[in-house]
Amino acid sequence: MSEKNLTDQADTAQASSTVDSYSEVKFKASLAGTAARRMASLSTDEKNAALLAMADALIVEADSLIEANREDLERGRAGGTSESLLDRLMLNAERITSISDALKLVADLPDPTGRVLETIERPNGLHIEKVSVPLGVIGIIYEARPNVTVDAAALCLKTGNAVVLRGGSAALSTNKRIAEVLRAALAQTSLPPDALQVIEDASRSSVDEMLKLNGLLDVIIPRGGRSLINNVVQNATVPVIETGAGVCHTYLDASADPSMAEAIALNAKIQRPSVCNSMETLILHEDFANRELSSLAGQLLERNVELRGDERTRELVPEANPASEEDYGTEYNDYILNIKIVGGLDEAIAHIDKFGTKHSECIVTEDEKNAVRFLNEVDAAAVYHNASTRFTDGFEFGFGAEIGISTQKLHARGPMGLPALTSSKYRIYGTGQIRQ
Amino acid sequence: MSEKNLTDQADTAQASSTVDSYSEVKFKASLAGTAARRMASLSTDEKNAALLAMADALIVEADSLIEANREDLERGRAGGTSESLLDRLMLNAERITSISDALKLVADLPDPTGRVLETIERPNGLHIEKVSVPLGVIGIIYEARPNVTVDAAALCLKTGNAVVLRGGSAALSTNKRIAEVLRAALAQTSLPPDALQVIEDASRSSVDEMLKLNGLLDVIIPRGGRSLINNVVQNATVPVIETGAGVCHTYLDASADPSMAEAIALNAKIQRPSVCNSMETLILHEDFANRELSSLAGQLLERNVELRGDERTRELVPEANPASEEDYGTEYNDYILNIKIVGGLDEAIAHIDKFGTKHSECIVTEDEKNAVRFLNEVDAAAVYHNASTRFTDGFEFGFGAEIGISTQKLHARGPMGLPALTSSKYRIYGTGQIRQ
């Protein structure tokens, strides 16, 4: 297929939003599928060149992106969108530069596809290679922030995948313009522009349709709040990588170093309460609590953290409100902290087991045996000894990118770098072998 | 929890089938979850000892297993079950010995859990280890053959998982007795008997309930025919590993060695037509077809294979029936073969792309360049050059076991050995690090 044809097809795809939404989602996913087959045989250099062309195009087209973004902001303001959401939606020259720079960093990362992961020599002479390959077509369903549009596209294209992006309606004008700019940039490279599709149907039905697109989408990754993720997990027949929910605990053991414990607890709660790897519940060994809790609680209260605790906590910290069972299971993402006092490690692990979401869990202790038991027995994507749970993050792990933090056990668990967007295939080399 | 308590709980679990089915599935999955946490910290030796105890118990209890199996056979015969299905259901001393021997082989395999897969040293001093861990609780939904009950249990327990087995109603008495025998054997070892659960509710509702058991089941693996697998894929909210469907092709290129091509094609079709890695469609380059098809077709007809072909095929092979579009997309698992003649490699790949199920695809050619293109461009779990597709099998790949053949791209693709039943977790070792 020639460049010319691909660009024509791309135009057709963009025009399809005038027909019904069923056609748009299915049609664009099909175009992405055709592009995916071509993507799989591109070289790393070709993919990187395309990412750099995308980065440049965002800078060149900054004014038109800001103009499109203004439409979204005005519509949002008229509709009563909160200032904090409008701020997340807003693009300016500085933000566009930082989005463009992030694209260049993705280009610099190693390509995880085309690697021989395993070789097997069989007694019958068969030579078997397991090779990393792109997943195919990835669907991303996400909310307002337009930087996700660029970021998700870059990570998918870098790994040789095609991508179908379904962003929130609040950012629709911005996302459409981003797609135009990036697809035009791709048309100047050897990447098929159809590898990048943005769904313009902002109704719920386009999401519903994506969730059932088995055969056209290889995986769906939801990025956003709990209700978005739950909708995807509950209704998708396409395989899903679940990301997000974090009811994370920090357990301060009897032998914890008091100043380390304090620093880690404050960091896990306060450094950025709105994210999934921040602490929702502080668990303390009773001995440690008797010695240290009132001072630690004082510091949390000083920083405007509302405390909710069990009976023993409230004896030591009169300012604490009672914590209900529901509180212990809640991801606040806010300046609220549950406190639980326990008799020892077993009780701490049992509490985490009951209320945790298997995201990130920490023990602060000087007792090596307790640390080993905690790291082995707590079932979570990331288990920490003497460090803040806030480190559960692709960049902090040194991956150079983050697709999200998987909270499921299949395929990828914890922070996902580029290899999470690959699959594998077996190549078998024979000389006429048949099975007996 | 003491051995005694576990055995009591096990009895309670078995008794729960007298209450409603909702309780049975949920209750047994919860017991499995508790057992899974204990399973995760058992040593390889403990797990192997349990597998050997299970193998011995099957031999000791062979008579009672055959007796229970007789009930199933009689019920099946009275209900008009076909002789071939009854044969698959039937247990005798010889089959029990072979099932028991298979258990011992699983004990001999290396344990894929507890391995450090990756280590990362961060500039801030954090030491990060990615370690392989059990998945947790695995649900298996399958059909008649009682050997699957033992086999699936063994593979799950070996990898430190708990398992909830929901077999077909035709084998219910056999499966119940197998569960009793194996759980009693486990009670004599350090493995919690609750790690092995057999659902006795043979109604559809127990399957429906398992499919939605998020939080209690970590993954569901369906093993069986297309309708069983489709039901699971379409209705599960628990993550699924899809196995099974194979519309596999063999492409005989212009330069194929005639005798190798003939041997591979006959083997792929005839050696065992009922399985997913057998060939459903033979694609031939027109030059090769003109020279060789009538002789090859003669051999297939001689072996009672019904041939269905396109127009050009029927010119060369008058005995062939017409092949419809639907035929080209059908997994016959029978002595029926579609034939398609193409102008070259591109057309062959396009046909596979349109009708294949991404399972196993083969090119027979002496042209190295065409072989490389086929292996790179055909999107399938296993792609072959000059060997029969019948080798797509965990044992033939040297894995020593096979959970199934994954036809999805997430988590595992192609034949699944023991590592497919593991996940990973990150263990992070700090010295008080907090995030800035």
Chai-1 contact restraints between the chains, C-beta under 6 A:
chainA,res_idxA,chainB,res_idxB,connection_type,confidence,min_distance_angstrom,max_distance_angstrom,comment,restraint_id
A,S41,B,N376,contact,1.0,0.0,6.0,A-B,restraint_1
A,I120,B,G398,contact,1.0,0.0,6.0,A-B,restraint_2
A,L126,B,A387,contact,1.0,0.0,6.0,A-B,restraint_3
A,L135,B,K409,contact,1.0,0.0,6.0,A-B,restraint_4
A,D218,B,K409,contact,1.0,0.0,6.0,A-B,restraint_5
A,V219,B,L410,contact,1.0,0.0,6.0,A-B,restraint_6
A,Q234,B,T237,contact,1.0,0.0,6.0,A-B,restraint_7
A,T237,B,Q234,contact,1.0,0.0,6.0,A-B,restraint_8
A,P239,B,Q408,contact,1.0,0.0,6.0,A-B,restraint_9
A,P239,B,L410,contact,1.0,0.0,6.0,A-B,restraint_10
A,M260,B,G432,contact,1.0,0.0,6.0,A-B,restraint_11
A,A263,B,I434,contact,1.0,0.0,6.0,A-B,restraint_12
A,N267,B,I434,contact,1.0,0.0,6.0,A-B,restraint_13
A,N267,B,R435,contact,1.0,0.0,6.0,A-B,restraint_14
A,Q271,B,R435,contact,1.0,0.0,6.0,A-B,restraint_15
A,L375,B,R427,contact,1.0,0.0,6.0,A-B,restraint_16
A,N376,B,S41,contact,1.0,0.0,6.0,A-B,restraint_17
A,A382,B,Y426,contact,1.0,0.0,6.0,A-B,restraint_18
A,V383,B,R427,contact,1.0,0.0,6.0,A-B,restraint_19
A,Y384,B,I428,contact,1.0,0.0,6.0,A-B,restraint_20
A,H385,B,Y429,contact,1.0,0.0,6.0,A-B,restraint_21
A,N386,B,G430,contact,1.0,0.0,6.0,A-B,restraint_22
A,N386,B,T431,contact,1.0,0.0,6.0,A-B,restraint_23
A,N386,B,G432,contact,1.0,0.0,6.0,A-B,restraint_24
A,A387,B,L126,contact,1.0,0.0,6.0,A-B,restraint_25
A,A387,B,I428,contact,1.0,0.0,6.0,A-B,restraint_26
A,A387,B,G430,contact,1.0,0.0,6.0,A-B,restraint_27
A,A387,B,Q433,contact,1.0,0.0,6.0,A-B,restraint_28
A,S388,B,I434,contact,1.0,0.0,6.0,A-B,restraint_29
A,S388,B,R435,contact,1.0,0.0,6.0,A-B,restraint_30
A,R390,B,R435,contact,1.0,0.0,6.0,A-B,restraint_31
A,F391,B,R435,contact,1.0,0.0,6.0,A-B,restraint_32
A,G398,B,I120,contact,1.0,0.0,6.0,A-B,restraint_33
A,Q408,B,P239,contact,1.0,0.0,6.0,A-B,restraint_34
A,K409,B,L135,contact,1.0,0.0,6.0,A-B,restraint_35
A,K409,B,D218,contact,1.0,0.0,6.0,A-B,restraint_36
A,K409,B,S423,contact,1.0,0.0,6.0,A-B,restraint_37
A,L410,B,V219,contact,1.0,0.0,6.0,A-B,restraint_38
A,L410,B,P239,contact,1.0,0.0,6.0,A-B,restraint_39
A,L410,B,H411,contact,1.0,0.0,6.0,A-B,restraint_40
A,H411,B,L410,contact,1.0,0.0,6.0,A-B,restraint_41
A,H411,B,H411,contact,1.0,0.0,6.0,A-B,restraint_42
A,R413,B,S423,contact,1.0,0.0,6.0,A-B,restraint_43
A,R413,B,S424,contact,1.0,0.0,6.0,A-B,restraint_44
A,G414,B,Y426,contact,1.0,0.0,6.0,A-B,restraint_45
A,S423,B,K409,contact,1.0,0.0,6.0,A-B,restraint_46
A,S423,B,R413,contact,1.0,0.0,6.0,A-B,restraint_47
A,S424,B,R413,contact,1.0,0.0,6.0,A-B,restraint_48
A,Y426,B,A382,contact,1.0,0.0,6.0,A-B,restraint_49
A,Y426,B,G414,contact,1.0,0.0,6.0,A-B,restraint_50
A,R427,B,L375,contact,1.0,0.0,6.0,A-B,restraint_51
A,R427,B,V383,contact,1.0,0.0,6.0,A-B,restraint_52
A,I428,B,Y384,contact,1.0,0.0,6.0,A-B,restraint_53
A,I428,B,A387,contact,1.0,0.0,6.0,A-B,restraint_54
A,Y429,B,H385,contact,1.0,0.0,6.0,A-B,restraint_55
A,G430,B,N386,contact,1.0,0.0,6.0,A-B,restraint_56
A,G430,B,A387,contact,1.0,0.0,6.0,A-B,restraint_57
A,T431,B,N386,contact,1.0,0.0,6.0,A-B,restraint_58
A,G432,B,M260,contact,1.0,0.0,6.0,A-B,restraint_59
A,G432,B,N386,contact,1.0,0.0,6.0,A-B,restraint_60
A,Q433,B,A387,contact,1.0,0.0,6.0,A-B,restraint_61
A,I434,B,A263,contact,1.0,0.0,6.0,A-B,restraint_62
A,I434,B,N267,contact,1.0,0.0,6.0,A-B,restraint_63
A,I434,B,S388,contact,1.0,0.0,6.0,A-B,restraint_64
A,R435,B,N267,contact,1.0,0.0,6.0,A-B,restraint_65
A,R435,B,Q271,contact,1.0,0.0,6.0,A-B,restraint_66
A,R435,B,S388,contact,1.0,0.0,6.0,A-B,restraint_67
A,R435,B,R390,contact,1.0,0.0,6.0,A-B,restraint_68
A,R435,B,F391,contact,1.0,0.0,6.0,A-B,restraint_69
